[in-house]
Amino acid sequence: MSQIKEVLESGWLTTGPKTTQFEAAFAAAVGAKEAIAVNSCTAAMHLALEAIDLRPGDEVITTSYTFAATAEVIRYFDARPILVDIRAHDFNIDPELIEAAVSRRTRAILPVHVGGLPAEMEAIRTIAHQNQLAVVEDAAHAFPARYKGNPIGYSATAEDGAPAHFACFSFYATKSITTGEGGMICTGDKALAERCRVMALHGISKDAWKRYTNEGSWYYEIIAPGYKYNMTDIAAGLGLAQLAKAEIMRQRREEIALRYNSAFEQEDALQVPFDRQNCQHAWHLYMLRLNLDHLVIDRTRFIKELRKRNIGASVHFIPLHLHPYYRQTYGYRPEDLPLAFEEYQRQVSLPLYSKMVEQDVDDVIEAVLEIVTCFSH
């Protein structure tokens, strides 16, 4: 609470010095050159797409297996989200399908690190370089994940001749670190970062918040019609406190995930989450799958049985192409993206958070195994 106490005692509650401190600390944590704190990951992705000047009629390739925000930020520009299928083993976007979907209208690729397991960014970056496409990573689940030794966010560092690259993080209440509501844009491009900063606060010229300090001035200029996406110092104080223990919390989530794996991996009715040796999983979600041909119940009934045993569960995610808006606007059918559709029907997210005690974990394991025993063929 000392960070929050500092903010309250300073008298500076909205965007100010604590937000700047949080940006610097987060950039250091992921190895990014630039970090811009905002009020959500949705805002972060919106600003990143604005910075590359996305326009009506442009296309952005992304995955159907994600939450609403990933594609809706593309629609904010009257651009078109091109939804492609996943790889069945890890729920992440299939790079081969990205490559096949590139057209003359494509401006960007928007991959999602589903559940905290990094997508295949090396292949995605190669496609982006070859076609001069921006990359905007939806990293809402991916802090503190690593891909081939580097933190997610580090890959947003600029390379000579590379197209624009951003990583966008979420600090929503359920995420691995939280500010209640909040997000962060990381990039290696100073000019793009400055555009994001300006547009995050009404399009006001540089260092807008400093006009209220001794070194500032009452005079400002509006250089573009911006948004109200700034993070407050209160939220940034929470973020700094959370950031200091982020790796400890990740390690605890990993311990729980490995206990689940050990308990479930020999059960024919269950498929434990995929992991890779060249990555560090953030374990934002524990995405169990049911092998329904070994059960006499479906996924809906399985979740109801968990709830009868006082275990909360959810589903991540209902693929975008199954929702009315995308069906009606673009004519998607469930079978258009068959792997996303099939895997969705058997996915269950079990409780996974760092404050779970051993008895909590035992209760989840006992409930799952009891249901499997009761309802197996």
C-alpha beads as a LAMMPS data file, in Angstrom:
LAMMPS data file: protein, C-alpha beads

377 atoms
376 bonds

1 atom types
1 bond types

-500.0 500.0 xlo xhi
-500.0 500.0 ylo yhi
-500.0 500.0 zlo zhi

Masses

1 110.0

Atoms # bond

1 1 1 0.000 0.000 0.000
2 1 1 3.009 2.354 0.245
3 1 1 2.767 3.179 -3.472
4 1 1 -0.892 4.208 -3.112
5 1 1 -0.110 6.135 0.056
6 1 1 2.573 8.073 -1.826
7 1 1 0.063 8.989 -4.539
8 1 1 -2.603 10.108 -2.088
9 1 1 -0.144 12.143 -0.037
10 1 1 1.288 13.762 -3.155
11 1 1 -2.095 15.204 -4.086
12 1 1 -1.529 14.077 -7.679
13 1 1 -4.211 11.511 -8.474
14 1 1 -4.549 11.489 -12.255
15 1 1 -1.819 11.038 -14.885
16 1 1 1.462 12.336 -13.499
17 1 1 4.843 11.304 -12.108
18 1 1 3.751 7.892 -10.767
19 1 1 2.423 6.921 -14.194
20 1 1 5.760 7.908 -15.733
21 1 1 7.533 5.801 -13.110
22 1 1 5.322 2.797 -13.889
23 1 1 5.985 3.158 -17.615
24 1 1 9.743 3.153 -17.045
25 1 1 9.590 0.170 -14.688
26 1 1 7.418 -1.867 -17.047
27 1 1 9.611 -1.044 -20.050
28 1 1 12.626 -2.256 -18.087
29 1 1 10.800 -5.447 -17.068
30 1 1 10.089 -6.464 -20.669
31 1 1 13.062 -4.876 -22.392
32 1 1 11.071 -2.369 -24.429
33 1 1 12.460 1.006 -25.489
34 1 1 9.128 2.786 -25.074
35 1 1 6.087 2.112 -22.856
36 1 1 2.843 4.105 -22.706
37 1 1 0.396 3.464 -19.852
38 1 1 -3.296 3.618 -20.749
39 1 1 -6.622 2.645 -19.213
40 1 1 -7.089 -0.756 -20.920
41 1 1 -5.532 -3.193 -23.359
42 1 1 -8.389 -2.328 -25.712
43 1 1 -7.216 1.290 -25.667
44 1 1 -3.632 0.126 -26.206
45 1 1 -4.519 -1.846 -29.345
46 1 1 -6.727 0.978 -30.627
47 1 1 -3.899 3.489 -30.256
48 1 1 -1.386 1.155 -31.904
49 1 1 -3.629 0.759 -34.948
50 1 1 -4.233 4.516 -35.042
51 1 1 -0.480 5.091 -34.970
52 1 1 -0.009 3.029 -38.150
53 1 1 -2.802 5.061 -39.797
54 1 1 -5.211 2.158 -40.291
55 1 1 -7.978 3.264 -42.646
56 1 1 -11.422 2.159 -43.859
57 1 1 -11.179 -0.831 -46.157
58 1 1 -7.806 -1.971 -44.784
59 1 1 -7.474 -5.526 -43.476
60 1 1 -5.897 -6.836 -40.283
61 1 1 -5.287 -10.569 -39.904
62 1 1 -6.138 -11.944 -36.478
63 1 1 -7.514 -15.013 -34.742
64 1 1 -11.089 -16.002 -34.055
65 1 1 -10.033 -17.604 -30.769
66 1 1 -9.996 -14.499 -28.606
67 1 1 -12.073 -11.987 -26.680
68 1 1 -14.180 -9.281 -28.336
69 1 1 -11.598 -6.488 -27.977
70 1 1 -9.064 -8.021 -30.374
71 1 1 -11.253 -7.566 -33.435
72 1 1 -13.460 -4.693 -32.357
73 1 1 -10.512 -2.280 -32.325
74 1 1 -10.078 -3.038 -36.023
75 1 1 -13.730 -2.201 -36.651
76 1 1 -13.263 1.191 -34.936
77 1 1 -11.519 2.237 -38.178
78 1 1 -14.084 0.612 -40.459
79 1 1 -11.303 -1.779 -41.387
80 1 1 -11.910 -5.518 -41.737
81 1 1 -10.690 -8.202 -39.342
82 1 1 -9.632 -11.263 -41.338
83 1 1 -10.189 -14.164 -38.953
84 1 1 -7.998 -17.230 -39.406
85 1 1 -7.924 -20.549 -37.609
86 1 1 -5.773 -21.809 -34.759
87 1 1 -3.329 -24.618 -34.243
88 1 1 -5.262 -27.275 -32.328
89 1 1 -2.510 -28.098 -29.851
90 1 1 -2.096 -24.624 -28.317
91 1 1 -5.100 -22.436 -29.348
92 1 1 -2.739 -19.884 -30.953
93 1 1 -3.054 -18.455 -34.455
94 1 1 -1.583 -20.611 -37.231
95 1 1 1.237 -18.723 -39.034
96 1 1 0.703 -20.722 -42.248
97 1 1 -2.883 -19.470 -42.387
98 1 1 -1.700 -15.905 -41.760
99 1 1 0.565 -16.128 -44.778
100 1 1 -2.270 -17.494 -46.931
101 1 1 -4.589 -14.654 -45.832
102 1 1 -2.283 -11.757 -46.809
103 1 1 -3.794 -9.577 -49.543
104 1 1 -3.045 -6.210 -51.111
105 1 1 -5.330 -4.648 -48.463
106 1 1 -3.538 -6.200 -45.478
107 1 1 -1.926 -3.616 -43.178
108 1 1 -1.192 -5.537 -39.989
109 1 1 -1.137 -8.847 -38.138
110 1 1 -2.711 -8.976 -34.670
111 1 1 -1.678 -12.232 -32.933
112 1 1 -2.944 -13.221 -29.461
113 1 1 -0.900 -15.103 -26.857
114 1 1 -3.809 -17.262 -25.713
115 1 1 -3.851 -18.169 -22.026
116 1 1 -0.320 -16.869 -21.549
117 1 1 1.467 -19.192 -23.999
118 1 1 3.288 -17.117 -26.642
119 1 1 2.266 -17.447 -30.267
120 1 1 4.954 -18.380 -32.808
121 1 1 6.303 -14.853 -33.096
122 1 1 9.400 -15.738 -35.137
123 1 1 7.250 -17.036 -38.000
124 1 1 4.803 -14.142 -37.611
125 1 1 7.568 -11.539 -37.691
126 1 1 9.026 -13.156 -40.818
127 1 1 5.674 -12.884 -42.605
128 1 1 5.340 -9.276 -41.437
129 1 1 8.829 -8.336 -42.689
130 1 1 8.326 -10.027 -46.048
131 1 1 5.059 -8.177 -46.619
132 1 1 5.877 -4.907 -44.777
133 1 1 3.023 -5.401 -42.318
134 1 1 2.763 -3.926 -38.848
135 1 1 2.500 -6.327 -35.902
136 1 1 0.302 -5.513 -32.914
137 1 1 0.574 -8.245 -30.280
138 1 1 -2.475 -8.760 -28.089
139 1 1 -0.428 -9.615 -25.003
140 1 1 -3.337 -9.276 -22.563
141 1 1 -2.529 -12.749 -21.167
142 1 1 1.218 -12.671 -21.672
143 1 1 2.912 -10.928 -18.767
144 1 1 5.404 -12.154 -17.689
145 1 1 5.745 -14.677 -20.524
146 1 1 8.894 -15.289 -22.552
147 1 1 9.448 -16.422 -26.113
148 1 1 12.818 -17.990 -26.950
149 1 1 14.448 -16.353 -23.935
150 1 1 13.069 -12.840 -24.364
151 1 1 10.079 -11.340 -22.561
152 1 1 6.948 -10.702 -24.571
153 1 1 7.269 -6.966 -25.201
154 1 1 10.981 -7.235 -25.937
155 1 1 10.047 -8.417 -29.425
156 1 1 8.478 -5.005 -29.964
157 1 1 11.945 -3.423 -29.989
158 1 1 12.615 -1.836 -33.387
159 1 1 15.012 -3.381 -35.865
160 1 1 16.545 -1.583 -38.836
161 1 1 14.077 -1.587 -41.713
162 1 1 11.414 -3.442 -39.752
163 1 1 7.756 -2.459 -39.962
164 1 1 5.931 -1.069 -36.919
165 1 1 5.713 -3.458 -33.967
166 1 1 3.742 -3.093 -30.741
167 1 1 2.932 -5.318 -27.768
168 1 1 -0.217 -4.412 -25.845
169 1 1 -0.759 -5.591 -22.270
170 1 1 -3.755 -5.737 -19.934
171 1 1 -3.899 -4.955 -16.226
172 1 1 -7.578 -5.807 -15.830
173 1 1 -8.715 -7.218 -12.482
174 1 1 -8.225 -10.868 -13.507
175 1 1 -4.813 -10.468 -15.131
176 1 1 -1.421 -11.569 -13.797
177 1 1 -0.780 -8.060 -12.495
178 1 1 -3.620 -5.607 -12.084
179 1 1 -4.310 -1.906 -11.754
180 1 1 -8.078 -2.592 -11.565
181 1 1 -8.403 -1.370 -15.136
182 1 1 -5.362 -0.552 -17.222
183 1 1 -3.060 -1.369 -20.106
184 1 1 0.362 -0.706 -21.594
185 1 1 1.710 -0.208 -25.120
186 1 1 5.309 -1.257 -25.718
187 1 1 7.225 -0.427 -28.875
188 1 1 10.729 0.296 -30.068
189 1 1 9.725 3.175 -32.318
190 1 1 10.019 6.566 -30.597
191 1 1 7.874 8.418 -33.145
192 1 1 5.052 5.866 -32.939
193 1 1 5.266 5.928 -29.153
194 1 1 4.926 9.704 -29.161
195 1 1 1.865 9.462 -31.402
196 1 1 0.291 7.015 -28.935
197 1 1 1.043 9.344 -26.015
198 1 1 -0.540 12.316 -27.737
199 1 1 -3.633 10.410 -28.851
200 1 1 -4.108 8.824 -25.414
201 1 1 -4.976 12.255 -23.966
202 1 1 -7.175 14.245 -26.335
203 1 1 -4.476 14.851 -28.949
204 1 1 -2.838 17.432 -26.671
205 1 1 0.740 18.299 -27.559
206 1 1 3.705 16.740 -25.735
207 1 1 3.837 16.438 -21.928
208 1 1 0.250 17.558 -21.460
209 1 1 0.214 16.642 -17.757
210 1 1 3.218 18.864 -17.008
211 1 1 1.159 21.995 -17.655
212 1 1 0.009 21.623 -14.040
213 1 1 3.564 21.538 -12.659
214 1 1 6.107 24.277 -11.962
215 1 1 7.977 23.400 -15.162
216 1 1 4.842 23.482 -17.316
217 1 1 2.688 26.124 -18.963
218 1 1 -1.032 26.758 -19.241
219 1 1 -0.639 26.839 -23.018
220 1 1 -1.271 23.695 -25.040
221 1 1 -2.188 22.721 -28.593
222 1 1 -4.553 20.094 -29.973
223 1 1 -2.724 18.458 -32.839
224 1 1 -5.234 15.640 -33.538
225 1 1 -8.709 14.528 -32.348
226 1 1 -7.494 12.174 -29.614
227 1 1 -9.084 9.989 -26.960
228 1 1 -9.408 9.813 -23.157
229 1 1 -7.256 6.749 -22.559
230 1 1 -4.762 7.947 -19.946
231 1 1 -3.857 5.941 -16.838
232 1 1 -4.172 7.563 -13.414
233 1 1 -1.375 7.782 -10.855
234 1 1 -3.550 5.800 -8.427
235 1 1 -3.701 2.932 -10.933
236 1 1 0.019 3.280 -11.685
237 1 1 0.791 3.002 -7.975
238 1 1 -1.084 -0.295 -7.888
239 1 1 0.816 -1.377 -10.980
240 1 1 4.216 -0.662 -9.436
241 1 1 3.334 -2.660 -6.327
242 1 1 2.111 -5.568 -8.458
243 1 1 5.084 -5.407 -10.801
244 1 1 7.478 -5.928 -7.891
245 1 1 5.980 -9.369 -7.185
246 1 1 4.986 -10.378 -10.736
247 1 1 7.496 -13.219 -11.070
248 1 1 6.668 -14.635 -7.634
249 1 1 2.979 -14.704 -8.593
250 1 1 3.793 -16.316 -11.948
251 1 1 5.820 -19.014 -10.249
252 1 1 2.911 -19.811 -7.929
253 1 1 0.513 -20.078 -10.887
254 1 1 2.995 -22.387 -12.601
255 1 1 3.189 -24.578 -9.492
256 1 1 -0.590 -24.934 -9.508
257 1 1 -0.691 -25.643 -13.244
258 1 1 1.934 -28.372 -12.866
259 1 1 -0.047 -29.945 -10.029
260 1 1 -3.110 -29.987 -12.252
261 1 1 -1.080 -31.524 -15.071
262 1 1 0.252 -34.248 -12.805
263 1 1 -3.252 -35.099 -11.596
264 1 1 -4.947 -35.070 -15.004
265 1 1 -2.437 -36.129 -17.659
266 1 1 -3.075 -39.874 -17.280
267 1 1 -6.850 -39.521 -17.605
268 1 1 -8.159 -40.546 -21.037
269 1 1 -11.075 -38.123 -20.672
270 1 1 -8.806 -35.095 -20.165
271 1 1 -6.209 -33.200 -22.195
272 1 1 -3.870 -30.937 -20.246
273 1 1 -2.658 -27.624 -21.718
274 1 1 0.201 -27.651 -24.192
275 1 1 3.498 -26.022 -23.219
276 1 1 6.782 -25.502 -25.089
277 1 1 10.395 -25.762 -23.960
278 1 1 11.415 -22.560 -25.762
279 1 1 8.838 -20.425 -23.926
280 1 1 7.963 -19.324 -20.428
281 1 1 4.211 -19.709 -20.001
282 1 1 2.554 -16.878 -18.064
283 1 1 -0.171 -19.306 -16.924
284 1 1 -2.855 -16.657 -17.006
285 1 1 -5.345 -19.460 -17.715
286 1 1 -5.418 -23.194 -17.144
287 1 1 -7.183 -24.335 -20.318
288 1 1 -8.184 -27.950 -19.762
289 1 1 -9.829 -29.848 -22.615
290 1 1 -12.337 -32.696 -22.396
291 1 1 -12.004 -35.732 -24.625
292 1 1 -15.748 -35.976 -25.049
293 1 1 -15.684 -39.402 -26.674
294 1 1 -14.611 -40.742 -23.269
295 1 1 -17.467 -39.022 -21.412
296 1 1 -21.236 -39.450 -21.377
297 1 1 -21.741 -35.720 -20.694
298 1 1 -20.890 -32.600 -22.682
299 1 1 -18.847 -29.568 -21.654
300 1 1 -21.895 -27.645 -20.360
301 1 1 -22.857 -30.486 -18.034
302 1 1 -19.224 -30.871 -16.916
303 1 1 -19.156 -27.238 -15.780
304 1 1 -22.498 -27.662 -13.998
305 1 1 -21.087 -30.655 -12.152
306 1 1 -18.074 -28.579 -11.094
307 1 1 -20.386 -25.906 -9.736
308 1 1 -22.341 -28.517 -7.770
309 1 1 -19.029 -29.230 -6.078
310 1 1 -18.417 -25.513 -5.416
311 1 1 -15.776 -25.143 -8.131
312 1 1 -16.127 -22.176 -10.466
313 1 1 -15.112 -22.678 -14.101
314 1 1 -15.349 -20.738 -17.334
315 1 1 -14.741 -21.085 -21.070
316 1 1 -12.049 -19.203 -23.022
317 1 1 -13.224 -18.264 -25.576
318 1 1 -16.368 -18.314 -27.664
319 1 1 -14.672 -17.832 -31.060
320 1 1 -15.504 -14.530 -32.710
321 1 1 -16.832 -16.114 -35.897
322 1 1 -19.621 -17.764 -33.862
323 1 1 -20.994 -14.446 -32.580
324 1 1 -23.995 -12.786 -34.278
325 1 1 -22.124 -9.649 -35.349
326 1 1 -19.431 -11.525 -37.285
327 1 1 -21.900 -14.045 -38.705
328 1 1 -24.234 -11.312 -39.935
329 1 1 -21.580 -8.832 -41.086
330 1 1 -19.164 -11.214 -42.808
331 1 1 -21.197 -14.384 -43.289
332 1 1 -19.006 -16.611 -41.139
333 1 1 -20.215 -20.152 -40.441
334 1 1 -18.917 -22.369 -37.605
335 1 1 -17.206 -24.724 -40.049
336 1 1 -15.281 -21.873 -41.705
337 1 1 -12.740 -22.083 -38.880
338 1 1 -13.142 -25.725 -37.885
339 1 1 -10.347 -26.074 -35.322
340 1 1 -11.435 -23.017 -33.344
341 1 1 -15.010 -24.340 -33.383
342 1 1 -14.065 -27.886 -32.370
343 1 1 -11.639 -26.956 -29.595
344 1 1 -14.021 -24.379 -28.142
345 1 1 -16.667 -27.066 -27.625
346 1 1 -14.448 -29.045 -25.259
347 1 1 -12.487 -26.335 -23.423
348 1 1 -12.879 -25.620 -19.675
349 1 1 -10.829 -23.060 -17.700
350 1 1 -10.150 -24.181 -14.138
351 1 1 -9.404 -21.829 -11.224
352 1 1 -5.821 -20.543 -11.365
353 1 1 -4.617 -17.585 -9.309
354 1 1 -1.595 -16.993 -7.144
355 1 1 -3.452 -16.775 -3.822
356 1 1 -4.885 -20.288 -4.128
357 1 1 -3.840 -22.377 -1.130
358 1 1 -3.085 -26.087 -1.350
359 1 1 -6.545 -27.026 -0.123
360 1 1 -8.087 -24.989 -2.938
361 1 1 -5.978 -26.872 -5.473
362 1 1 -6.852 -30.206 -3.862
363 1 1 -10.557 -29.349 -4.036
364 1 1 -10.361 -28.604 -7.780
365 1 1 -8.442 -31.787 -8.527
366 1 1 -10.808 -33.914 -6.448
367 1 1 -13.870 -32.441 -8.138
368 1 1 -12.531 -32.930 -11.678
369 1 1 -11.450 -36.522 -11.051
370 1 1 -14.744 -37.363 -9.342
371 1 1 -16.703 -36.099 -12.350
372 1 1 -14.500 -38.075 -14.735
373 1 1 -15.037 -41.219 -12.666
374 1 1 -18.817 -40.709 -12.527
375 1 1 -19.342 -39.867 -16.196
376 1 1 -16.727 -41.837 -18.146
377 1 1 -17.761 -44.534 -20.610

Bonds

1 1 1 2
2 1 2 3
3 1 3 4
4 1 4 5
5 1 5 6
6 1 6 7
7 1 7 8
8 1 8 9
9 1 9 10
10 1 10 11
11 1 11 12
12 1 12 13
13 1 13 14
14 1 14 15
15 1 15 16
16 1 16 17
17 1 17 18
18 1 18 19
19 1 19 20
20 1 20 21
21 1 21 22
22 1 22 23
23 1 23 24
24 1 24 25
25 1 25 26
26 1 26 27
27 1 27 28
28 1 28 29
29 1 29 30
30 1 30 31
31 1 31 32
32 1 32 33
33 1 33 34
34 1 34 35
35 1 35 36
36 1 36 37
37 1 37 38
38 1 38 39
39 1 39 40
40 1 40 41
41 1 41 42
42 1 42 43
43 1 43 44
44 1 44 45
45 1 45 46
46 1 46 47
47 1 47 48
48 1 48 49
49 1 49 50
50 1 50 51
51 1 51 52
52 1 52 53
53 1 53 54
54 1 54 55
55 1 55 56
56 1 56 57
57 1 57 58
58 1 58 59
59 1 59 60
60 1 60 61
61 1 61 62
62 1 62 63
63 1 63 64
64 1 64 65
65 1 65 66
66 1 66 67
67 1 67 68
68 1 68 69
69 1 69 70
70 1 70 71
71 1 71 72
72 1 72 73
73 1 73 74
74 1 74 75
75 1 75 76
76 1 76 77
77 1 77 78
78 1 78 79
79 1 79 80
80 1 80 81
81 1 81 82
82 1 82 83
83 1 83 84
84 1 84 85
85 1 85 86
86 1 86 87
87 1 87 88
88 1 88 89
89 1 89 90
90 1 90 91
91 1 91 92
92 1 92 93
93 1 93 94
94 1 94 95
95 1 95 96
96 1 96 97
97 1 97 98
98 1 98 99
99 1 99 100
100 1 100 101
101 1 101 102
102 1 102 103
103 1 103 104
104 1 104 105
105 1 105 106
106 1 106 107
107 1 107 108
108 1 108 109
109 1 109 110
110 1 110 111
111 1 111 112
112 1 112 113
113 1 113 114
114 1 114 115
115 1 115 116
116 1 116 117
117 1 117 118
118 1 118 119
119 1 119 120
120 1 120 121
121 1 121 122
122 1 122 123
123 1 123 124
124 1 124 125
125 1 125 126
126 1 126 127
127 1 127 128
128 1 128 129
129 1 129 130
130 1 130 131
131 1 131 132
132 1 132 133
133 1 133 134
134 1 134 135
135 1 135 136
136 1 136 137
137 1 137 138
138 1 138 139
139 1 139 140
140 1 140 141
141 1 141 142
142 1 142 143
143 1 143 144
144 1 144 145
145 1 145 146
146 1 146 147
147 1 147 148
148 1 148 149
149 1 149 150
150 1 150 151
151 1 151 152
152 1 152 153
153 1 153 154
154 1 154 155
155 1 155 156
156 1 156 157
157 1 157 158
158 1 158 159
159 1 159 160
160 1 160 161
161 1 161 162
162 1 162 163
163 1 163 164
164 1 164 165
165 1 165 166
166 1 166 167
167 1 167 168
168 1 168 169
169 1 169 170
170 1 170 171
171 1 171 172
172 1 172 173
173 1 173 174
174 1 174 175
175 1 175 176
176 1 176 177
177 1 177 178
178 1 178 179
179 1 179 180
180 1 180 181
181 1 181 182
182 1 182 183
183 1 183 184
184 1 184 185
185 1 185 186
186 1 186 187
187 1 187 188
188 1 188 189
189 1 189 190
190 1 190 191
191 1 191 192
192 1 192 193
193 1 193 194
194 1 194 195
195 1 195 196
196 1 196 197
197 1 197 198
198 1 198 199
199 1 199 200
200 1 200 201
201 1 201 202
202 1 202 203
203 1 203 204
204 1 204 205
205 1 205 206
206 1 206 207
207 1 207 208
208 1 208 209
209 1 209 210
210 1 210 211
211 1 211 212
212 1 212 213
213 1 213 214
214 1 214 215
215 1 215 216
216 1 216 217
217 1 217 218
218 1 218 219
219 1 219 220
220 1 220 221
221 1 221 222
222 1 222 223
223 1 223 224
224 1 224 225
225 1 225 226
226 1 226 227
227 1 227 228
228 1 228 229
229 1 229 230
230 1 230 231
231 1 231 232
232 1 232 233
233 1 233 234
234 1 234 235
235 1 235 236
236 1 236 237
237 1 237 238
238 1 238 239
239 1 239 240
240 1 240 241
241 1 241 242
242 1 242 243
243 1 243 244
244 1 244 245
245 1 245 246
246 1 246 247
247 1 247 248
248 1 248 249
249 1 249 250
250 1 250 251
251 1 251 252
252 1 252 253
253 1 253 254
254 1 254 255
255 1 255 256
256 1 256 257
257 1 257 258
258 1 258 259
259 1 259 260
260 1 260 261
261 1 261 262
262 1 262 263
263 1 263 264
264 1 264 265
265 1 265 266
266 1 266 267
267 1 267 268
268 1 268 269
269 1 269 270
270 1 270 271
271 1 271 272
272 1 272 273
273 1 273 274
274 1 274 275
275 1 275 276
276 1 276 277
277 1 277 278
278 1 278 279
279 1 279 280
280 1 280 281
281 1 281 282
282 1 282 283
283 1 283 284
284 1 284 285
285 1 285 286
286 1 286 287
287 1 287 288
288 1 288 289
289 1 289 290
290 1 290 291
291 1 291 292
292 1 292 293
293 1 293 294
294 1 294 295
295 1 295 296
296 1 296 297
297 1 297 298
298 1 298 299
299 1 299 300
300 1 300 301
301 1 301 302
302 1 302 303
303 1 303 304
304 1 304 305
305 1 305 306
306 1 306 307
307 1 307 308
308 1 308 309
309 1 309 310
310 1 310 311
311 1 311 312
312 1 312 313
313 1 313 314
314 1 314 315
315 1 315 316
316 1 316 317
317 1 317 318
318 1 318 319
319 1 319 320
320 1 320 321
321 1 321 322
322 1 322 323
323 1 323 324
324 1 324 325
325 1 325 326
326 1 326 327
327 1 327 328
328 1 328 329
329 1 329 330
330 1 330 331
331 1 331 332
332 1 332 333
333 1 333 334
334 1 334 335
335 1 335 336
336 1 336 337
337 1 337 338
338 1 338 339
339 1 339 340
340 1 340 341
341 1 341 342
342 1 342 343
343 1 343 344
344 1 344 345
345 1 345 346
346 1 346 347
347 1 347 348
348 1 348 349
349 1 349 350
350 1 350 351
351 1 351 352
352 1 352 353
353 1 353 354
354 1 354 355
355 1 355 356
356 1 356 357
357 1 357 358
358 1 358 359
359 1 359 360
360 1 360 361
361 1 361 362
362 1 362 363
363 1 363 364
364 1 364 365
365 1 365 366
366 1 366 367
367 1 367 368
368 1 368 369
369 1 369 370
370 1 370 371
371 1 371 372
372 1 372 373
373 1 373 374
374 1 374 375
375 1 375 376
376 1 376 377
